[in-house]
Amino acid sequence: MRRNCRLVVVMGLAVLGLAVPIGDALAQVIDQALEQRIAKEKEDRRDCKIKICDAALNKKASGADIACKVVRTLTVPELKDRILKGRMEWPFGHAQCSAEVKLARKTFAMVLAGGEVEAALEKHDITCTLDQKDGKEQYSISFSIRPVVKFKDGKAVKATMNWSDIQGSALAKGAVWSTATLDNYVGIFEGSIVDSINDFFTTHCDEVKAELGK
C-alpha cells in the first residue's frame, strides 16, 4: 500500500545519511581541519540518526514527525573509492551538502514491521558546494528528490529517488543532468540505493543502538 549523472545520486544518498562512512585508510589523506569538520558534522547528525532508527527499529508511530537539518562533507577519496567505484570520473574536489530532512514517523514505524509497504517520502531540497581540485574556487548545485521505497519483510527491495529541479553552476549542472534524467526513467542506480538503505538500518543504526528508546 502507498504511504504518504551519478553526481546527483551521490549527493542525495550522502546528505540523507545513506552513504558509507569514511574508513581509517581514507581518513589518513584528509587534512586536520577537514577531518575536524567531518567529525563535527557526524556528531551533529547523530540526534537525527537516533530519531530515525528509534522510530523504525522500535516501531514508534506516535509523537512528532522527524525534522532535522543534515550537513555532510564527502572527501574526494570517499567519492571515488567508496561511492562512485570507477563508474564515473570525479572532476571536483571535496563536496559539502545540506538539506532539511522531513520524515513521517508513522512511515518509519511501519517499514521494518514486516509485510509489504511502499513508503513515499516528502520532497527534499538539497544544496551542495563542490570545491575545485585546487581548492581555490567552488561550484554550487541544488536539486530535489522525492524518494519512493518499497519494503518487504523489513528490507528495502525497490527504490526510486525521482530527481528534479537541478540548478547551479554550468559545469556542475552539465555533469549531472543527463544521468539524473536516465535514472528517473530506468532506475540505473536502484540496486545501489536499496543496498544503502538496508545498510543504514543495520550498520548505521547499530552505531546508536545503545541510545535508542531513551
Phi and psi in degrees as a GROMACS rama.xvg file:
@    title "Ramachandran Plot"
@    xaxis  label "Phi"
@    yaxis  label "Psi"
@TYPE xy
-90.1447  134.098  ARG-2
-123.525  135.53  ARG-3
32.9202  -34.2942  ARG-6
-57.5624  -45.0748  LEU-7
-63.4933  -40.7858  VAL-8
-60.3729  -45.1454  VAL-9
-59.2699  -48.1906  VAL-10
-63.1238  -43.1682  MET-11
-62.1466  -46.9712  GLY-12
-64.2058  -40.8235  LEU-13
-65.3836  -49.1527  ALA-14
-68.9408  -26.1639  VAL-15
-88.3527  8.01728  LEU-16
80.1268  17.8418  GLY-17
-101.145  -5.49916  LEU-18
-81.5988  160.493  ALA-19
-70.5487  150.898  VAL-20
-75.7061  164.347  PRO-21
-76.6227  131.281  ILE-22
-88.2724  173.07  GLY-23
-61.7959  -39.3456  ASP-24
-63.2039  -40.9613  ALA-25
-70.99  -34.1084  LEU-26
-62.3189  -25.9574  ALA-27
-65.6337  -23.7604  GLN-28
-98.9291  8.92389  VAL-29
-100.65  132.776  ILE-30
-68.545  161.137  ASP-31
-61.3945  -42.1626  GLN-32
-62.6473  -42.3869  ALA-33
-67.6711  -39.0772  LEU-34
-62.0749  -39.3604  GLU-35
-66.5396  -38.4854  GLN-36
-63.2931  -44.6547  ARG-37
-62.988  -41.8312  ILE-38
-63.0722  -40.9681  ALA-39
-66.07  -41.8954  LYS-40
-60.7625  -43.2036  GLU-41
-62.6955  -41.6739  LYS-42
-66.0003  -38.3233  GLU-43
-66.6818  -27.8748  ASP-44
-83.2453  -10.4838  ARG-45
-61.1631  -42.2857  ARG-46
-63.6521  -39.2816  ASP-47
-64.5963  -43.1403  CYS-48
-61.4526  -40.9917  LYS-49
-61.3836  -44.54  ILE-50
-61.5806  -44.7166  LYS-51
-66.2636  -48.1637  ILE-52
-65.7842  -36.9759  CYS-53
-66.2249  -44.3315  ASP-54
-63.8701  -40.9922  ALA-55
-77.583  -52.8608  ALA-56
-72.9108  -34.9788  LEU-57
-97.2866  3.31363  ASN-58
53.5553  49.87  LYS-59
-95.1497  100.153  LYS-60
-87.5371  -20.6521  ALA-61
-87.039  157.085  SER-62
106.379  175.707  GLY-63
-67.9427  148.45  ALA-64
-64.4234  160.172  ASP-65
-84.3367  126.905  ILE-66
-143.173  123.354  ALA-67
-159.319  153.678  CYS-68
-89.0223  132.397  LYS-69
-116.727  128.116  VAL-70
-126.338  131.94  VAL-71
-144.385  132.722  ARG-72
-103.184  132.976  THR-73
-112.402  129.39  LEU-74
-84.6919  163.719  THR-75
-58.8032  -46.8845  VAL-76
-60.7469  -38.5422  PRO-77
-64.6098  -44.0294  GLU-78
-62.7177  -45.4189  LEU-79
-73.6935  -47.341  LYS-80
-90.8791  -32.1101  ASP-81
-102.582  -23.1928  ARG-82
-116.443  -57.246  ILE-83
-74.0333  -35.5231  LEU-84
49.3537  43.8699  LYS-85
79.6116  2.58439  GLY-86
-77.6821  -16.8406  ARG-87
-159.453  158.985  MET-88
-77.9971  149.356  GLU-89
-111.08  103.928  TRP-90
-85.0536  2.57323  PRO-91
-115.174  -175.567  PHE-92
-95.9066  -140.159  GLY-93
-69.2941  159.026  HIS-94
-130.163  138.321  ALA-95
-124.246  126.426  GLN-96
-124.555  152.662  CYS-97
-142.71  152.757  SER-98
-159.759  154.027  ALA-99
-93.0703  107.918  GLU-100
-85.0591  129.605  VAL-101
-129.704  117.637  LYS-102
-133.8  130.813  LEU-103
-73.5642  122.094  ALA-104
-59.9253  -38.8414  ARG-105
-65.5173  -29.5061  LYS-106
-64.7879  -47.4719  THR-107
-72.4936  -22.2252  PHE-108
-71.0316  -24.0068  ALA-109
-93.9929  -30.5137  MET-110
-65.0402  -29.3664  VAL-111
-102.947  11.1828  LEU-112
-83.9962  -6.73999  ALA-113
105.854  172.532  GLY-114
71.7938  -162.861  GLY-115
-113.416  128.109  GLU-116
-136.863  133.008  VAL-117
-107.665  114.322  GLU-118
-100.653  116.794  ALA-119
-100.719  110.184  ALA-120
-86.1514  166.291  LEU-121
-70.7632  162.585  GLU-122
-69.4627  134.045  LYS-123
-119.369  129.435  HIS-124
-96.6793  127.362  ASP-125
-122.599  135.053  ILE-126
-122.514  133.298  THR-127
-129.494  147.633  CYS-128
-115.827  125.325  THR-129
-111.945  122.93  LEU-130
-76.0475  147.739  ASP-131
-69.2025  160.608  GLN-132
-58.9941  -33.7377  LYS-133
-85.5337  -4.06026  ASP-134
76.0477  3.16002  GLY-135
-82.6838  -30.169  LYS-136
-132.262  169.086  GLU-137
-133.355  151.304  GLN-138
-112.012  155.706  TYR-139
-121.984  149.082  SER-140
-151.768  145.119  ILE-141
-137.901  153.74  SER-142
-163.537  171.705  PHE-143
-124.713  149.494  SER-144
-132.069  147.174  ILE-145
-132.925  82.1471  ARG-146
-67.8355  141.267  PRO-147
-126.923  120.838  VAL-148
-127.354  130.472  VAL-149
-99.0232  128.134  LYS-150
-112.235  143.759  PHE-151
-137.406  124.282  LYS-152
52.6525  41.1906  ASP-153
83.8167  5.3285  GLY-154
-128.617  144.863  LYS-155
-69.8892  134.099  ALA-156
-124.443  -13.7617  VAL-157
-155.653  142.427  LYS-158
-155.493  141.196  ALA-159
-131.283  139.255  THR-160
-94.6632  -25.7651  MET-161
55.2032  67.3147  ASN-162
-72.222  144.835  TRP-163
-159.746  172.583  SER-164
54.7733  44.7891  ASP-165
-77.088  120.464  ILE-166
-136.748  160.982  GLN-167
143.267  -167.101  GLY-168
-56.2046  144.789  SER-169
-55.731  -43.5792  ALA-170
-65.1819  -45.6046  LEU-171
-67.5592  -44.8399  ALA-172
-64.0311  -41.9362  LYS-173
-63.8004  -26.748  GLY-174
-77.3779  -14.7268  ALA-175
-120.02  -20.503  VAL-176
-57.9066  -53.1644  TRP-177
-65.8557  -38.7821  SER-178
-70.5003  -39.9921  THR-179
-62.6118  -41.0588  ALA-180
-63.4879  -42.5445  THR-181
-62.8033  -40.1539  LEU-182
-63.6469  -37.3662  ASP-183
-62.3853  -35.6275  ASN-184
-83.5855  -42.9548  TYR-185
-123.392  0.982265  VAL-186
62.5969  50.3472  GLY-187
-68.2608  -16.9118  ILE-188
-111.406  15.0639  PHE-189
-57.6764  -44.7057  GLU-190
-61.0846  -42.5144  GLY-191
-66.33  -38.9575  SER-192
-66.6387  -44.9294  ILE-193
-60.011  -45.6484  VAL-194
-61.1934  -40.7981  ASP-195
-66.829  -39.6289  SER-196
-63.7396  -46.1665  ILE-197
-64.5905  -35.51  ASN-198
-65.6237  -36.3547  ASP-199
-61.6993  -46.2324  PHE-200
-77.3273  -1.78674  PHE-201
-114.871  -78.0505  THR-202
-59.6328  -49.4221  THR-203
-69.0582  -40.9042  HIS-204
-68.3582  -29.6109  CYS-205
-61.8348  -28.5344  ASP-206
-64.3598  -25.0036  GLU-207
-119.801  16.7903  VAL-208
-55.74  -38.8356  LYS-209
-66.9305  -19.0952  ALA-210
-100.847  -1.87603  GLU-211
-72.6906  141.042  LEU-212
84.5056  1.1194  GLY-213
